[in-house]
Structures are given as structure tokens and as C-alpha cells.
């Protein structure tokens, strides 16, 4: 089941996210946020953007949400997305299901451009592979840009890439 997230989901979502903060360079956040801060992030996001969770057997297995692409009115038809799955739940198609539901929600709300800001290893290592880039490419995203050695975590530098997906027609 895919549904809208609520602040009551914060503890489970933070549990999922913590793994990525502590063990990977998928998130460039270096410290796990507090539960209160995470609740606030959810509250702030749902004011304007969709924030979805995927449940199976009553347990949240992953979540995806959107945010501001660039904080200027001219960019109001574009947004950035993020997705996190329980690290033990990858390979079940949950990511695709979440993104498909999120994309439909964006279309319903009139968004045209979707962006993903993705950590990209200079050389794949135990903290970061190219799986996220490949996942997004498989879902129709294309690489739009790359920032070199802009993230430093686990004593090494990582690149960031922007990936883009156009989901609507741009008319005047």
C-alpha cells in the first residue's frame, strides 16, 4: 500500500534514513537528525509537496518525497525528489512503485520537470555505487549535469550528478 506520510511515521522513516546517513554516501548528511527535526522536515514538506510511504504487512518499507528545485517562482513547475528504502528491502520493486506513484501525483499537480540530486562515486566503494544513477536512468531520467568532488564523507571525495525527467508538455 502506498499512502501519504504523516509526522506519526517519522520514527520509522528516520530509522530507514539513519542507515544511509551512517553507512553510505547516498546521503551527504553526516549526522543523523533528531526525531523532532525529522518530524519538522515531514511537516514542512507536506505543506507543498507529496511525501509517500510504501507499506507491506503494516510495516513501512520505503518512502519518497519532493522538495524545491530552486527557490524562485520561475521554477514552480519543477521539483527535486528523494527516495529511501529499508536497506534490507531493495530488489522488490518498491522503489519503482513509489516513484511511479510520486510521478502521477506530480502530473496531477501540474509539475513538468523532475530532478534527482545523486551522489556519484569517483570510484565505486563500500559507501557508494552507481546503483542510484542506474535506478533513475531505468525510470527514464537522464543525466543533466555533474559537480566534481563537492561532497566529502568517510575520508573521501564524491561527485554529485543532477538527473532530470520531463513528465509534461511545456507550453507558453
C-alpha positions in Angstrom: 0.0 0.0 0.0 1.2 3.5 -0.9 -0.1 6.4 1.1 0.7 9.9 2.2 3.3 10.1 5.0 2.4 11.8 8.3 4.5 13.0 11.2 3.5 9.9 13.0 5.6 8.0 10.5 8.7 9.9 11.5 10.3 7.3 13.8 10.2 4.6 11.2 11.3 6.9 8.3 14.2 8.1 10.4 15.1 4.5 11.2 15.3 3.9 7.4 17.2 7.1 6.7 19.7 6.6 9.6 21.2 3.7 7.8 22.1 5.8 4.8 23.5 8.6 6.9 25.7 6.3 9.0 26.8 3.8 6.3 26.6 5.3 2.9 27.4 8.4 0.9 23.9 8.2 -0.7 23.1 11.0 1.8 25.8 13.6 2.4 24.3 14.3 5.8 26.9 13.2 8.3 24.9 13.2 11.5 21.5 11.5 12.0 18.9 14.2 12.6 16.9 14.1 15.8 13.4 12.7 15.7 11.9 16.2 16.3 13.9 17.6 13.4 12.8 14.8 11.2 9.2 15.4 12.1 9.6 19.0 11.2 11.1 18.1 7.8 8.0 16.0 7.1 5.6 18.8 8.2 7.4 21.3 6.1 7.4 19.0 3.0 3.8 18.1 3.1 2.7 21.8 3.1 3.6 21.9 -0.6 4.8 18.6 -1.9 3.8 14.9 -1.9 5.5 12.6 0.7 4.7 9.0 0.2 5.4 5.8 2.1 5.1 2.2 1.0 3.8 -0.3 3.5 3.7 -4.0 3.3 2.2 -6.1 6.1 1.7 -2.9 8.1 5.5 -2.0 8.0 6.8 1.0 6.1 9.4 -0.4 3.7 10.4 2.9 2.0 9.4 6.4 1.3 9.8 9.1 -1.4 9.2 12.8 -1.3 9.7 16.0 -3.2 11.2 19.3 -2.5 12.0 22.7 -4.0 14.2 22.5 -7.1 15.3 26.2 -6.8 13.5 28.6 -4.5 12.3 31.0 -7.2 8.8 31.4 -8.6 10.1 30.7 -12.2 10.9 27.2 -11.1 7.4 26.4 -9.7 6.8 23.6 -12.3 10.0 21.8 -11.3 10.9 19.9 -8.1 13.5 17.6 -6.7 12.8 14.1 -5.4 14.4 11.7 -2.9 13.7 8.1 -2.2 14.9 5.8 0.6 14.1 2.1 1.0 14.8 0.0 4.1 18.3 -1.3 3.1 17.0 -4.9 3.6 14.1 -4.3 1.1 15.9 -3.5 -2.1 15.2 -5.5 -5.2 11.5 -6.0 -4.6 10.3 -3.2 -7.0 9.3 -0.9 -4.1 11.4 2.0 -5.5 9.7 1.8 -8.8 6.2 1.6 -7.2 7.0 4.7 -5.0 8.4 6.7 -7.9 5.5 5.8 -10.2 3.0 6.9 -7.6 5.0 10.1 -7.0 5.3 10.9 -10.7 1.5 10.5 -11.1 1.0 12.9 -8.1 3.3 15.4 -9.8 1.4 15.2 -13.1 -1.9 15.7 -11.2 -0.4 18.9 -9.6 1.0 20.3 -12.9 4.7 19.7 -12.4 6.7 19.3 -15.6 10.3 18.7 -14.6 11.6 16.2 -12.0 15.2 16.3 -10.7 17.2 14.0 -8.6 20.5 15.1 -7.0 22.5 11.9 -6.7 25.9 11.1 -5.0 28.2 9.7 -7.6 31.4 7.9 -6.8 34.7 8.8 -8.5 35.5 5.1 -7.9 32.8 2.8 -6.6 33.4 1.8 -3.0 31.7 0.3 0.0 29.8 3.5 0.7 28.6 4.5 -2.8 28.0 2.7 -6.0 26.3 3.9 -9.2 23.1 2.0 -8.3 21.1 5.1 -7.7 22.1 6.6 -11.1 21.2 3.3 -12.8 17.9 3.2 -11.0 16.9 6.7 -12.1 18.1 6.0 -15.7 16.0 2.9 -15.8 13.0 5.1 -14.8 13.6 7.5 -17.6 15.8 10.1 -16.0 18.8 11.4 -18.0 22.0 12.9 -16.6 21.8 16.7 -16.8 25.0 17.7 -15.0 27.8 16.8 -12.7 29.6 18.5 -9.8 33.1 17.3 -9.1 34.4 16.5 -5.6 31.8 18.5 -3.9 30.9 16.1 -1.1 33.3 14.8 1.5 32.4 11.9 3.6 34.2 8.9 5.1 37.5 10.5 4.3 37.0 10.7 0.6 35.5 13.0 -2.1 32.4 12.2 -4.0 30.8 13.8 -7.1 27.1 14.8 -7.4 25.1 14.4 -10.5 21.7 16.0 -11.5 19.3 13.7 -13.3 16.2 15.0 -15.0 12.9 13.7 -16.2 10.4 15.7 -18.2 6.9 14.5 -17.4 4.7 17.1 -19.1 4.4 19.4 -22.1 6.0 22.8 -21.8 3.5 25.3 -23.4 3.5 29.1 -23.2 
